[in-house]
């Protein structure tokens, strides 16, 4: 047995429901085997579905185990991974909808008796997931994970929910005692019962931590930065706190100042906590690059200044100049927001404000380096101050917040903007306008705007991509003839635009001479007066309009006018039909398109066959997806002539 112990490299035991004893898993002293040499050469170990097997020594046996899988063993936790890479304890992500197994439910304490932490000293990532009854992981065991860089704890409602042992709170927090997690860079905790005091202790021992993420940790009700408990006169015992509304000492999370040199990203989501302390807050973390706060109903509003006597101070949030990304979502109490920075120095490049229903004012004067601004679902926001001064802004996505940016229905924007995305614009006219008529705008998307009737594009002379969708009242496009650089046009669910396009094309203007891609869901846009201008179109995608189908308007085939218009697209190389439920016939003149190379038909179940006059000789590829069997069979007959794919 001693020879086998030292030479065995791979061991697999599976589906042995009556197995209780395996010699190598007996007490090592029984075979005169030193604990340090037990299975010392083993690199792969699998024990699966052996509920009665007793393993007297903790696993893994050594630091060289590259493949470890243990499941369905009542005396051992469910474990998967390796001893020097990633190790997962408990539920696997693929098992999210499965019932909890006994090996997960019975795990209550994770220590050196249940897991060989000494053999995991080279471990770089540890995940603990779905251990509903796990109450503690011994801190002394965690100290042995000297190379651990990432720790994730998920769906463990009782873990670290009890009081912190007195020996841990009273120990010297300097030197070695303060650095129990010397390599930890990422800490991610979600749907757990960890309290603030436990998490504060872990952070004190993680001096190189770069990323901290907290999600749905309901026992953390307060956040402070740098201050000790005795610096908070409002902190009290749990009994006092329950009646006063203030967090108790166990519920308060301290972000220790020892993280200042390392911390780069903080994410807090779905936590009912408030900030307690002075308004410097995160500004002390001078290396912090990202803050994301979501679904924390009072956190942001408790971080910003709220001085009813001084409107200039209201909403001020002091942030470190190192911040590059800031994300704020779903704070029901936030009314005014003004990011600001010490010494007016800023590196903020991306700001996302979303789902703040009571936010009325966003002041951006200090965000001079901003490149991306995303505002969504802020229905009360009617003031964006300082937008015009953002001379580095490249991307703006806005929801109902551009109505007051200029007079005479003009929307005054920074000339640096390259991409503009507007939803739910509430004025009748949208006219993007730029200082001195200089513009870099290349992509414009307007959607879901039921109230506005006119889109004026005279100033958008650099535009290359225009997408308009869901604009039921839009009937006027002004300045389309000025878009000489337009290469990509998309129009969906805009019932009044076809007449507008036909009218413009009949006025003698040169429309879209460089247009290469056209995507539409209304075949009536295809008119001879328009298509005669589209001399460069290489890609045409025709979507079925579900709203027409719901209203009982069925399009069985192209009209004669649309057939003639299609023939004018002599540069067309790819034609696609998508989701035309009622379309029965493909264009009869398809064979006359001289440059067509690819034809794609997707989800057009009423089409039974190809056109009688066949396909153009230039065609190289034919793709059929989710269509009738008859059409697919017809297309397969052409496999000897061109590349055909059907599914």
Secondary structure, DSSP 8 states (H G I E B T S, - for coil): -HHHHHH--EEEEES-TT----GGGS-GGGGT--GGGTTTT--EEEEES-TT----S-S--STT--EEEEES-TTS--EEE-SSSEEEEE--GGGTTS---HHHHT--EESTTTS-GGGGTT--EEEEE--TT--EE-HHHHTT-TT--EEEEEEETTTT-S---HHHHHS--SGGGG-TTTT--EEEEEEE---HHHHHHHHHT-TT--EEEEES-TT--EEEES--GGG-TT-B-HHHHHHHSS-BTTTEEEE-GGGTTT--EEEEES---EE-S-TTGGGG-TT--EEEEES-TTHHHHHS---TT-TTTTTEEEE-TT--EEEEE--TT--EEEEEEGGG-----EEEEES-TT--EEE-TT-TT--EEEEES-TT--EEETGGG-TT--EEEEES--TTSSSTTEEEE-TT--EEEEES--SSEEEEEEGGG-----EEEEES-SS--EEE-TT-TT--EEEEES-TT--EEESGGG-TT--EEEEES-TTHHHHHHHHHTTT----TT--EEEES-GGG--HHHHTT-TT--EEEEE--HHHHHTT----S--HHHHHHHHT-TT--EEEEE--SS-----TTGGG-TT--EEEEES-TT--S--TT---TT--EEEEES--HHHHHHHHTTTTTSEEEE-
